[in-house]
Amino acid sequence: MYLSKIILPWHKAKNPYEIHQELWRMFPDRGDKKRDFPFRVEKQEKNHGTIILMQSDNQSSTDNNEYLKNYRKYEITLSKGQSLCFRLRANLIKTINDESGRLNRKKNQEMPRAFNS
């Protein structure tokens, strides 16, 4: 496993989608494989840049990559019963608007009809 510190300039990291695009470019030979490099935004300052920590199975490409500031190879060892802590951020990317009424006209989420009392 690798842990990498990446600093993206502000104009390339204004939102989560742009950040994801830039990180994906760090693995140019991965093609259409799934994204298996979780990352965390440590600090983001408007007009300055974004500091990111990224974990990956493979080392990211260091060719022409001025954003990769540091990386470290490490071995992870888990034990049975061990507790782990993590942060999770989910970015919604799609709105479902179908005949089931999951989204009303005011764009408010509604429970499916079977759950309404």
C-alpha positions as a Markdown table, in Angstrom:
| # | Residue | x | y | z |
|---|---|---|---|---|
| 1 | Met | 0.0 | 0.0 | 0.0 |
| 2 | Tyr | 1.0 | 3.6 | -0.6 |
| 3 | Leu | 0.1 | 6.8 | 1.2 |
| 4 | Ser | 0.6 | 9.9 | -0.9 |
| 5 | Lys | 0.5 | 13.6 | -0.1 |
| 6 | Ile | -0.8 | 15.6 | -3.0 |
| 7 | Ile | -1.2 | 19.4 | -3.3 |
| 8 | Leu | -3.5 | 20.5 | -6.1 |
| 9 | Pro | -3.6 | 24.1 | -7.2 |
| 10 | Trp | -6.9 | 25.9 | -6.6 |
| 11 | His | -7.9 | 26.1 | -10.3 |
| 12 | Lys | -7.7 | 22.2 | -10.6 |
| 13 | Ala | -9.5 | 21.4 | -7.3 |
| 14 | Lys | -12.6 | 23.7 | -6.9 |
| 15 | Asn | -15.0 | 20.8 | -6.3 |
| 16 | Pro | -14.9 | 17.0 | -5.6 |
| 17 | Tyr | -15.4 | 16.1 | -9.2 |
| 18 | Glu | -12.3 | 18.1 | -10.3 |
| 19 | Ile | -10.3 | 16.6 | -7.5 |
| 20 | His | -11.3 | 13.1 | -8.5 |
| 21 | Gln | -10.3 | 13.8 | -12.1 |
| 22 | Glu | -6.9 | 15.0 | -11.2 |
| 23 | Leu | -6.2 | 12.0 | -8.9 |
| 24 | Trp | -7.4 | 9.6 | -11.6 |
| 25 | Arg | -4.8 | 11.2 | -14.0 |
| 26 | Met | -2.1 | 10.1 | -11.5 |
| 27 | Phe | -2.7 | 6.5 | -12.7 |
| 28 | Pro | -2.5 | 6.8 | -16.5 |
| 29 | Asp | -2.1 | 3.1 | -17.3 |
| 30 | Arg | -5.2 | 2.0 | -15.3 |
| 31 | Gly | -7.6 | 2.4 | -18.2 |
| 32 | Asp | -11.2 | 1.7 | -17.2 |
| 33 | Lys | -10.4 | -0.2 | -14.0 |
| 34 | Lys | -12.4 | 0.8 | -10.9 |
| 35 | Arg | -11.2 | 3.6 | -8.7 |
| 36 | Asp | -9.5 | 1.9 | -5.8 |
| 37 | Phe | -7.7 | 4.8 | -4.2 |
| 38 | Pro | -9.6 | 6.4 | -1.4 |
| 39 | Phe | -8.6 | 9.9 | -0.6 |
| 40 | Arg | -9.2 | 12.6 | 2.0 |
| 41 | Val | -9.1 | 16.4 | 1.6 |
| 42 | Glu | -7.0 | 17.6 | 4.5 |
| 43 | Lys | -7.2 | 21.3 | 3.8 |
| 44 | Gln | -8.7 | 23.4 | 1.1 |
| 45 | Glu | -8.2 | 27.1 | 0.8 |
| 46 | Lys | -9.8 | 29.2 | -1.9 |
| 47 | Asn | -7.3 | 30.6 | -4.3 |
| 48 | His | -4.4 | 28.7 | -2.6 |
| 49 | Gly | -4.8 | 25.0 | -3.1 |
| 50 | Thr | -5.9 | 21.7 | -1.7 |
| 51 | Ile | -3.9 | 19.2 | 0.4 |
| 52 | Ile | -5.0 | 15.6 | -0.2 |
| 53 | Leu | -4.0 | 12.3 | 1.4 |
| 54 | Met | -4.5 | 9.3 | -0.9 |
| 55 | Gln | -4.2 | 5.6 | -0.2 |
| 56 | Ser | -3.5 | 3.2 | -3.1 |
| 57 | Asp | -2.4 | -0.3 | -3.9 |
| 58 | Asn | 0.0 | 0.9 | -6.6 |
| 59 | Gln | 2.4 | 3.8 | -6.6 |
| 60 | Ser | 1.0 | 6.7 | -8.6 |
| 61 | Ser | 2.9 | 7.8 | -11.7 |
| 62 | Thr | 5.6 | 10.2 | -10.7 |
| 63 | Asp | 6.3 | 11.1 | -14.4 |
| 64 | Asn | 5.5 | 14.8 | -14.9 |
| 65 | Asn | 3.5 | 14.9 | -11.7 |
| 66 | Glu | 4.3 | 18.2 | -9.9 |
| 67 | Tyr | 1.3 | 17.7 | -7.5 |
| 68 | Leu | 2.8 | 14.6 | -5.8 |
| 69 | Lys | 4.7 | 16.0 | -2.9 |
| 70 | Asn | 5.5 | 12.9 | -0.9 |
| 71 | Tyr | 4.6 | 9.2 | -0.7 |
| 72 | Arg | 5.4 | 6.3 | 1.6 |
| 73 | Lys | 5.1 | 2.6 | 1.1 |
| 74 | Tyr | 3.6 | 0.8 | 4.1 |
| 75 | Glu | 2.2 | -2.6 | 5.0 |
| 76 | Ile | -1.1 | -2.8 | 6.8 |
| 77 | Thr | -1.7 | -5.5 | 9.4 |
| 78 | Leu | -5.2 | -6.0 | 10.7 |
| 79 | Ser | -6.1 | -8.2 | 13.7 |
| 80 | Lys | -9.3 | -10.0 | 14.5 |
| 81 | Gly | -11.5 | -7.8 | 16.6 |
| 82 | Gln | -9.5 | -4.6 | 15.9 |
| 83 | Ser | -11.5 | -1.4 | 15.8 |
| 84 | Leu | -11.0 | 1.0 | 12.9 |
| 85 | Cys | -12.0 | 4.7 | 12.6 |
| 86 | Phe | -12.6 | 6.5 | 9.3 |
| 87 | Arg | -14.3 | 9.5 | 7.8 |
| 88 | Leu | -16.8 | 9.1 | 5.0 |
| 89 | Arg | -18.0 | 11.8 | 2.6 |
| 90 | Ala | -20.5 | 10.9 | -0.1 |
| 91 | Asn | -21.1 | 13.3 | -2.9 |
| 92 | Leu | -24.5 | 12.9 | -4.6 |
| 93 | Ile | -24.1 | 12.8 | -8.3 |
| 94 | Lys | -27.6 | 11.9 | -9.7 |
| 95 | Thr | -31.1 | 12.9 | -9.0 |
| 96 | Ile | -33.8 | 10.2 | -9.4 |
| 97 | Asn | -37.1 | 11.6 | -10.6 |
| 98 | Asp | -39.4 | 8.7 | -11.6 |
| 99 | Glu | -43.0 | 7.6 | -11.3 |
| 100 | Ser | -42.4 | 6.2 | -7.8 |
| 101 | Gly | -42.5 | 9.7 | -6.5 |
| 102 | Arg | -39.0 | 9.7 | -5.0 |
| 103 | Leu | -38.6 | 13.4 | -5.7 |
| 104 | Asn | -41.6 | 15.7 | -5.6 |
| 105 | Arg | -42.1 | 18.8 | -7.8 |
| 106 | Lys | -40.4 | 21.0 | -5.2 |
| 107 | Lys | -37.4 | 18.7 | -5.4 |
| 108 | Asn | -38.0 | 17.5 | -1.8 |
| 109 | Gln | -37.3 | 13.9 | -1.1 |
| 110 | Glu | -40.4 | 11.8 | -0.3 |
| 111 | Met | -40.7 | 8.3 | 1.1 |
| 112 | Pro | -42.0 | 5.7 | -1.3 |
| 113 | Arg | -45.8 | 5.3 | -1.3 |
| 114 | Ala | -45.6 | 2.0 | 0.6 |
| 115 | Phe | -44.0 | 3.7 | 3.5 |
| 116 | Asn | -46.5 | 6.6 | 3.8 |
| 117 | Ser | -49.0 | 6.4 | 6.6 |
